[in-house]
Amino acid sequence: MTPSAAAAAVPTHEQIALIGAGPSGLAGARNLQKLGVPFQGFEAHSDVGGLWDIDNPRSTVYHSAHLISSKRTTEFVEFPMADTVADYPSHRELRRYFSDFADRFGLRAHFRFGTRVLRVEPVSDAPDTRWRVSVEAPDGTVETEEYKGVVIANGTLSEPKHPQFEGHFDGELLHTSSYKHAELFKDKRVLIVGAGNSGCDIAVDAVHYAQSVDLSVRRGYYFVPKYVFGKPADTLGGKRPLPPWLKQKVDATVLQWFTGDPVRFGFPKPNYKMYESHPVVNSLVLHHVGHGDIGVRADIARLAGRTVHFKDGSARDYDLILTATGYALHYPFIDRELLNWQGMAPRLYLNIFSPRFETLGVLGMIEASGIGWQGRYEQAELLARYFRAHAAGSPKAPALRAAVQGPPPDLSGGFKYLQLERMAYYVHKDTYRAAVRQAAASLAD
């Protein structure tokens, strides 16, 4: 019996509804499949891969996009990338990787593609409630069924955050989510707002087409090269973790050797320590700033026609402003209070488990330097083990639920992260993965 036929033989109220077929959704599908937990996957696009499929209308990758972490720290351990794959794969290689992963384990058969989830709501207020899931099928019809549980794995990088500026701009004003190819910049005076990883990557693209390129920045950054001593930077380091204060000091010193001081290029001095915000893995931007190809500007004060006035009192004219201002968590099909949304993000145990509902989980709502897709795979393994224990009536499931109701563990690893929206669900990689593995071990047979 095929997986799709097997799923059809199980009533929906005994299945888990899994939303999304990107990296986190595939990790969820693989682990539910391995443990024999019946589930039905839903994906709005026509295939797997999420944002790494550039043909996906919701994809926010651009033609020059590559991983900012190396393949060996990012891949699924169960399915390593081929040695022929580049250290920092392009979106094309990653699309193929996820397609091959789905083929290897027969995961496509578990998904309904071209099917958008419209609404997820609990049938009752009971902690173990079933869930009413409404979807729009490929033919436009709306279908509603009840499911035993729900796993949300639709990603975190698809809903653009549009900044508000005083005044009006007469040129083009776009978000990086609309950017695909640097021909957009041909012969234009370009201002990129935000010097995070995407902003710096796109600025480097733009220098080959634009008349001029400037970066508007409001805070300082730590710039990490992709290679140190000829090897991917994230593959280096001792096996014994250093105390946070020492790691910050050592790594900041090493950065000085390889990238110099960004302040001398016009960037503000960071008012925080290294690793308290996500570093920028890009040294080419400093190369181009040093060569005069990219200018560094202050934060924007106001817009007036084609003129941008900056907070340092300077002003300059532009034809195009591209805002590299990131993405917001976006779960439009479920009410925020059901996810225990507090402040800038849901408050979930291990960023996975709802404190209110036993049958609701989230995958992929984590950011961490070096967490990789294996970190998300381990999330999925924990969640799948929990659903199996819950279905079997094992006492291990309520034991985990007791932990969910208790005080949350400190996942910061001793680092004091900046209070920014994109850092609201940030964790320390080693601390987080250790906690997830420990929780998964408590549910083992």
C-alpha positions as CSV (number, residue, x, y, z in Angstrom):
1,M,0.0,0.0,0.0
2,T,1.4,3.4,-1.0
3,P,1.7,6.2,1.7
4,S,-1.1,8.1,0.1
5,A,-3.4,5.1,0.1
6,A,-2.4,4.3,3.7
7,A,-3.3,7.8,4.7
8,A,-6.6,7.6,3.0
9,A,-7.4,4.4,4.9
10,V,-6.9,6.3,8.2
11,P,-9.7,8.7,9.2
12,T,-8.6,12.3,9.3
13,H,-9.5,12.6,13.0
14,E,-6.7,10.1,13.6
15,Q,-4.1,12.0,11.5
16,I,-1.8,14.9,12.1
17,A,-2.2,17.8,9.7
18,L,1.2,19.0,8.6
19,I,1.4,22.5,7.0
20,G,4.3,23.1,4.7
21,A,6.8,21.2,2.5
22,G,9.9,23.3,2.9
23,P,12.9,22.2,5.0
24,S,11.0,22.1,8.3
25,G,7.9,20.5,6.8
26,L,10.0,17.8,5.1
27,A,11.8,17.2,8.4
28,G,8.4,16.8,10.0
29,A,7.1,14.5,7.3
30,R,10.2,12.3,7.5
31,N,10.0,11.8,11.3
32,L,6.3,11.3,11.4
33,Q,6.7,8.7,8.6
34,K,9.6,7.0,10.4
35,L,7.6,6.6,13.6
36,G,4.4,5.5,11.9
37,V,2.4,8.5,13.0
38,P,-0.5,9.0,10.4
39,F,-0.4,12.4,8.9
40,Q,-1.6,14.5,5.9
41,G,0.7,17.2,4.5
42,F,-0.5,20.3,2.8
43,E,1.6,22.6,0.6
44,A,0.4,25.6,-1.3
45,H,3.0,25.3,-4.0
46,S,3.3,22.5,-6.6
47,D,6.4,20.9,-5.1
48,V,8.7,20.6,-2.1
49,G,11.5,23.0,-1.1
50,G,9.7,26.0,0.2
51,L,11.6,29.3,-0.4
52,W,14.5,27.4,-2.0
53,D,12.3,26.7,-5.0
54,I,12.6,30.1,-6.8
55,D,9.5,29.2,-8.9
56,N,7.4,29.1,-5.7
57,P,5.4,32.4,-5.7
58,R,6.1,32.8,-2.0
59,S,9.9,32.2,-2.5
60,T,12.0,35.2,-1.4
61,V,15.3,33.9,-2.8
62,Y,17.0,35.7,-5.7
63,H,19.1,34.4,-8.5
64,S,22.5,34.9,-6.8
65,A,21.3,33.5,-3.4
66,H,23.5,31.0,-1.6
67,L,23.6,29.5,1.9
68,I,25.3,31.7,4.4
69,S,26.2,28.6,6.4
70,S,28.3,25.7,4.9
71,K,26.7,22.5,3.7
72,R,28.2,20.3,6.4
73,T,26.8,22.4,9.2
74,T,23.4,22.8,7.5
75,E,22.5,19.5,5.9
76,F,20.3,16.7,7.3
77,V,22.7,14.2,8.9
78,E,20.5,11.4,7.5
79,F,20.9,12.7,4.0
80,P,24.3,14.4,3.5
81,M,24.9,16.6,0.5
82,A,27.2,15.2,-2.2
83,D,30.9,16.0,-2.1
84,T,30.4,17.6,-5.5
85,V,28.0,20.2,-4.0
86,A,29.7,23.5,-3.3
87,D,30.7,24.5,0.3
88,Y,28.0,27.2,0.1
89,P,25.3,25.9,-2.2
90,S,23.2,28.0,-4.5
91,H,19.4,27.9,-4.3
92,R,19.5,25.7,-7.4
93,E,21.6,23.1,-5.6
94,L,19.3,23.3,-2.6
95,R,16.1,22.9,-4.6
96,R,17.6,19.7,-6.0
97,Y,18.7,18.6,-2.6
98,F,15.2,18.9,-1.1
99,S,13.7,17.2,-4.2
100,D,16.2,14.3,-3.8
101,F,15.5,14.1,0.0
102,A,11.7,13.8,-0.8
103,D,12.4,11.2,-3.4
104,R,14.7,9.2,-1.2
105,F,12.1,8.7,1.5
106,G,8.9,8.9,-0.6
107,L,7.7,12.0,1.1
108,R,5.7,13.6,-1.8
109,A,3.1,10.9,-1.5
110,H,2.2,12.3,2.0
111,F,1.4,15.8,0.7
112,R,-1.4,17.4,-1.1
113,F,0.2,20.0,-3.4
114,G,-1.4,23.2,-4.7
115,T,-3.5,23.1,-1.5
116,R,-3.5,26.2,0.7
117,V,-4.5,26.1,4.3
118,L,-7.1,28.7,5.0
119,R,-8.1,28.2,8.6
120,V,-7.0,26.1,11.7
121,E,-9.1,26.2,14.8
122,P,-9.7,24.0,17.8
123,V,-12.9,22.0,17.9
124,S,-13.1,22.6,21.7
125,D,-11.1,24.3,24.5
126,A,-9.9,20.9,25.8
127,P,-6.1,20.5,25.9
128,D,-6.4,17.3,23.7
129,T,-8.9,18.8,21.3
130,R,-9.1,17.9,17.7
131,W,-8.5,20.6,15.1
132,R,-10.8,21.8,12.3
133,V,-8.6,22.5,9.2
134,S,-10.0,24.2,6.1
135,V,-8.1,24.2,2.9
136,E,-8.5,25.5,-0.6
137,A,-8.0,22.6,-3.1
138,P,-6.3,23.2,-6.5
139,D,-9.7,23.5,-8.2
140,G,-10.7,26.4,-5.8
141,T,-13.1,24.4,-3.7
142,V,-12.9,24.7,0.1
143,E,-12.7,21.5,2.2
144,T,-12.9,21.2,6.0
145,E,-12.0,18.2,8.0
146,E,-11.1,17.4,11.6
147,Y,-7.6,16.3,12.5
148,K,-6.1,14.8,15.7
149,G,-3.4,17.4,15.8
150,V,-1.7,20.1,13.8
151,V,2.0,20.8,13.0
152,I,2.7,24.2,11.6
153,A,5.9,24.2,9.5
154,N,5.3,26.9,6.9
155,G,8.6,28.8,7.4
156,T,9.6,32.2,8.8
157,L,10.9,34.1,5.8
158,S,8.0,34.8,3.5
159,E,6.2,37.8,5.0
160,P,8.1,41.0,4.3
161,K,8.4,43.7,7.0
162,H,7.8,47.0,5.3
163,P,9.3,50.0,7.2
164,Q,7.5,53.3,7.4
165,F,9.3,56.4,6.3
166,E,8.4,60.1,6.8
167,G,7.7,61.8,3.5
168,H,7.2,60.5,0.0
169,F,9.6,58.9,-2.5
170,D,9.0,59.5,-6.2
171,G,11.3,56.7,-7.4
172,E,10.9,52.9,-6.9
173,L,10.5,51.6,-3.4
174,L,10.7,47.9,-3.0
175,H,11.4,45.2,-0.4
176,T,14.0,42.5,-1.0
177,S,11.2,40.0,-1.3
178,S,10.5,41.5,-4.7
179,Y,14.1,41.2,-5.8
180,K,15.2,38.4,-8.2
181,H,18.0,39.7,-10.4
182,A,20.5,42.6,-10.4
183,E,19.3,43.8,-13.8
184,L,16.7,45.7,-11.6
185,F,19.5,48.1,-10.7
186,K,20.8,48.8,-14.2
187,D,22.0,52.5,-14.5
188,K,20.1,53.5,-11.3
189,R,21.2,55.3,-8.2
190,V,20.4,52.6,-5.6
191,L,19.9,52.8,-1.8
192,I,19.6,49.6,0.1
193,V,18.2,50.0,3.6
194,G,19.6,47.5,6.1
195,A,22.9,45.8,6.2
196,G,21.9,42.3,7.2
197,N,22.9,39.2,5.2
198,S,20.4,39.8,2.4
199,G,21.1,43.5,2.2
200,C,24.8,43.0,1.9
201,D,24.5,40.2,-0.6
202,I,22.3,42.3,-2.8
203,A,24.5,45.4,-2.5
204,V,27.4,43.3,-3.8
205,D,25.1,42.2,-6.7
206,A,24.1,45.8,-7.4
207,V,27.7,47.2,-7.9
208,H,27.9,45.4,-11.2
209,Y,24.8,47.1,-12.7
210,A,24.0,50.2,-10.8
211,Q,25.2,53.8,-11.4
212,S,25.8,54.0,-7.6
213,V,25.1,51.9,-4.5
214,D,24.7,53.0,-0.9
215,L,23.8,51.1,2.2
216,S,21.7,52.9,4.9
217,V,22.5,51.4,8.3
218,R,21.1,52.2,11.8
219,R,23.4,49.9,13.9
220,G,26.8,48.3,13.7
221,Y,27.5,44.8,12.5
222,Y,30.0,42.0,12.9
223,F,31.2,40.8,9.5
224,V,32.2,37.2,9.3
225,P,34.2,35.9,6.3
226,K,32.9,32.6,4.7
227,Y,36.4,31.2,4.7
228,V,39.0,31.2,7.4
229,F,42.4,29.5,6.8
230,G,40.9,28.2,3.6
231,K,38.0,26.4,5.2
232,P,34.3,27.3,5.8
233,A,34.4,29.5,8.9
234,D,31.6,27.7,10.6
235,T,33.5,24.4,10.5
236,L,36.3,25.7,12.6
237,G,36.5,25.9,16.4
238,G,37.4,23.6,19.2
239,K,35.3,20.6,20.3
240,R,35.0,22.0,23.8
241,P,32.7,25.0,23.9
242,L,34.1,28.2,25.4
243,P,32.3,30.3,28.0
244,P,30.3,33.1,26.2
245,W,32.5,35.9,27.3
246,L,35.6,34.1,26.2
247,K,34.1,33.0,22.8
248,Q,33.0,36.6,22.2
249,K,36.5,37.9,22.9
250,V,38.4,35.3,20.9
251,D,36.2,35.3,17.9
252,A,36.0,39.1,17.8
253,T,39.8,39.2,17.8
254,V,40.0,36.7,15.0
255,L,37.5,38.7,13.0
256,Q,39.8,41.8,13.4
257,W,42.6,39.8,11.7
258,F,40.5,38.8,8.7
259,T,38.1,41.7,8.1
260,G,39.6,44.6,9.9
261,D,37.5,47.1,11.7
262,P,34.2,47.9,9.8
263,V,34.1,51.3,11.6
264,R,37.0,52.6,9.4
265,F,34.8,51.8,6.4
266,G,32.0,54.0,7.8
267,F,29.9,51.5,9.6
268,P,28.7,52.4,13.1
269,K,30.5,50.7,16.0
270,P,28.3,47.9,17.3
271,N,26.8,48.8,20.7
272,Y,26.6,45.1,21.6
273,K,29.0,42.2,21.8
274,M,29.5,39.6,19.1
275,Y,26.8,36.9,18.9
276,E,24.2,39.1,20.6
277,S,22.7,39.6,17.2
278,H,23.0,37.5,14.0
279,P,26.4,38.2,12.3
280,V,26.7,39.1,8.7
281,V,28.5,36.3,6.8
282,N,29.9,38.4,4.0
283,S,33.3,40.0,3.6
284,L,32.8,41.0,-0.1
285,V,30.7,44.0,1.1
286,L,33.7,45.3,2.9
287,H,35.8,44.7,-0.2
288,H,33.5,46.9,-2.3
289,V,33.1,49.6,0.4
290,G,36.9,49.7,0.5
291,H,37.0,50.1,-3.2
292,G,34.4,52.9,-3.2
293,D,31.8,50.8,-5.0
294,I,29.4,50.9,-2.1
295,G,28.8,53.9,0.2
296,V,27.7,53.7,3.8
297,R,25.0,56.1,4.9
298,A,23.2,56.8,8.1
299,D,19.7,55.9,9.0
300,I,16.9,57.6,7.0
301,A,15.3,60.7,8.5
302,R,12.8,61.4,5.7
303,L,12.1,61.2,2.0
304,A,11.4,64.1,-0.3
305,G,10.8,63.4,-4.0
306,R,14.0,61.6,-5.2
307,T,16.0,62.9,-2.3
308,V,16.7,60.9,0.9
309,H,17.6,62.9,4.0
310,F,19.7,61.0,6.5
311,K,19.8,61.4,10.3
312,D,23.4,62.7,10.2
313,G,22.2,65.7,8.2
314,S,23.4,64.5,4.8
315,A,21.1,64.0,1.7
316,R,21.4,62.3,-1.6
317,D,19.2,61.5,-4.6
318,Y,18.2,58.0,-5.6
319,D,16.2,56.2,-8.3
320,L,15.4,53.1,-6.3
321,I,15.2,52.2,-2.6
322,L,15.3,48.6,-1.7
323,T,14.4,47.8,1.9
324,A,16.3,44.8,3.3
325,T,14.3,44.9,6.5
326,G,13.6,41.3,7.0
327,Y,10.5,39.2,7.5
328,A,7.8,38.8,10.1
329,L,6.5,35.5,11.6
330,H,3.4,34.8,9.6
331,Y,0.8,32.1,10.6
332,P,-2.3,33.7,9.0
333,F,-4.5,30.7,9.2
334,I,-4.5,30.5,13.1
335,D,-5.4,33.0,15.7
336,R,-2.5,34.4,17.6
337,E,-3.8,33.7,21.0
338,L,-4.0,30.0,20.1
339,L,-0.2,30.1,19.7
340,N,0.4,31.9,23.0
341,W,1.7,34.9,21.0
342,Q,3.4,37.4,23.4
343,G,5.1,40.5,22.2
344,M,7.1,39.8,19.1
345,A,6.6,36.0,18.8
346,P,4.7,33.0,20.2
347,R,5.9,31.7,23.5
348,L,6.3,28.0,23.1
349,Y,8.2,25.4,25.0
350,L,11.4,24.7,23.2
351,N,9.9,26.9,20.4
352,I,7.7,23.9,19.6
353,F,5.0,23.1,22.1
354,S,1.9,25.0,22.9
355,P,1.3,25.4,26.6
356,R,-2.4,25.4,26.1
357,F,-3.0,22.5,23.6
358,E,-1.5,19.0,23.7
359,T,-2.1,18.5,20.0
360,L,-0.5,21.6,18.5
361,G,3.1,22.0,17.5
362,V,5.4,24.4,15.5
363,L,8.5,23.4,13.6
364,G,11.1,25.8,12.3
365,M,10.4,28.8,14.6
366,I,14.1,29.1,15.6
367,E,17.0,31.2,14.6
368,A,20.5,30.5,15.7
369,S,24.0,30.8,14.3
370,G,24.8,27.4,12.9
371,I,21.5,25.6,13.8
372,G,21.2,24.2,10.3
373,W,18.4,22.0,9.1
374,Q,19.6,19.3,11.4
375,G,18.4,21.4,14.3
376,R,15.0,21.5,12.7
377,Y,15.1,17.8,12.1
378,E,15.8,17.2,15.8
379,Q,12.7,19.4,16.5
380,A,10.7,17.2,14.3
381,E,12.0,14.0,15.9
382,L,11.0,15.3,19.3
383,L,7.5,16.3,18.1
384,A,7.0,13.0,16.3
385,R,8.0,11.0,19.4
386,Y,5.6,13.0,21.5
387,F,2.7,12.5,19.1
388,R,3.4,8.7,19.1
389,A,3.6,8.6,22.9
390,H,0.4,10.7,23.2
391,A,-1.5,8.4,20.8
392,A,-0.3,5.3,22.7
393,G,-1.3,6.7,26.1
394,S,2.2,6.4,27.3
395,P,3.0,8.2,30.6
396,K,6.0,9.8,28.9
397,A,3.7,12.2,27.0
398,P,2.1,13.8,30.2
399,A,5.6,13.9,31.7
400,L,6.7,16.1,28.8
401,R,3.5,18.2,29.1
402,A,4.4,18.8,32.7
403,A,7.7,20.3,31.6
404,V,5.8,22.4,29.0
405,Q,3.7,23.9,31.8
406,G,6.8,24.6,34.0
407,P,9.3,27.5,33.8
408,P,10.9,27.6,30.4
409,P,14.5,26.6,30.1
410,D,17.2,29.2,29.4
411,L,18.1,28.7,25.7
412,S,20.4,31.7,25.4
413,G,23.6,29.9,26.3
414,G,24.6,32.9,28.4
415,F,24.4,35.4,25.5
416,K,22.3,38.6,25.9
417,Y,20.5,38.9,22.6
418,L,19.3,42.2,21.3
419,Q,15.6,42.8,21.8
420,L,14.8,42.9,18.1
421,E,11.8,41.2,16.4
422,R,14.1,38.9,14.4
423,M,15.8,37.9,17.7
424,A,12.6,37.1,19.5
425,Y,12.9,33.4,18.8
426,Y,16.7,33.3,18.7
427,V,18.5,30.5,20.6
428,H,22.0,29.4,21.3
429,K,22.6,26.4,19.0
430,D,24.4,24.0,21.4
431,T,22.2,24.8,24.3
432,Y,19.0,24.4,22.3
433,R,20.0,21.2,20.5
434,A,21.0,19.7,23.8
435,A,17.6,20.5,25.4
436,V,15.7,19.1,22.4
437,R,17.8,15.9,22.3
438,Q,17.3,15.4,26.0
439,A,13.5,15.9,25.7
440,A,13.5,13.4,22.7
441,A,15.5,10.9,24.7
442,S,12.8,11.1,27.5
443,L,10.3,9.8,25.0
444,A,12.4,7.0,23.5
445,D,11.1,3.4,23.6
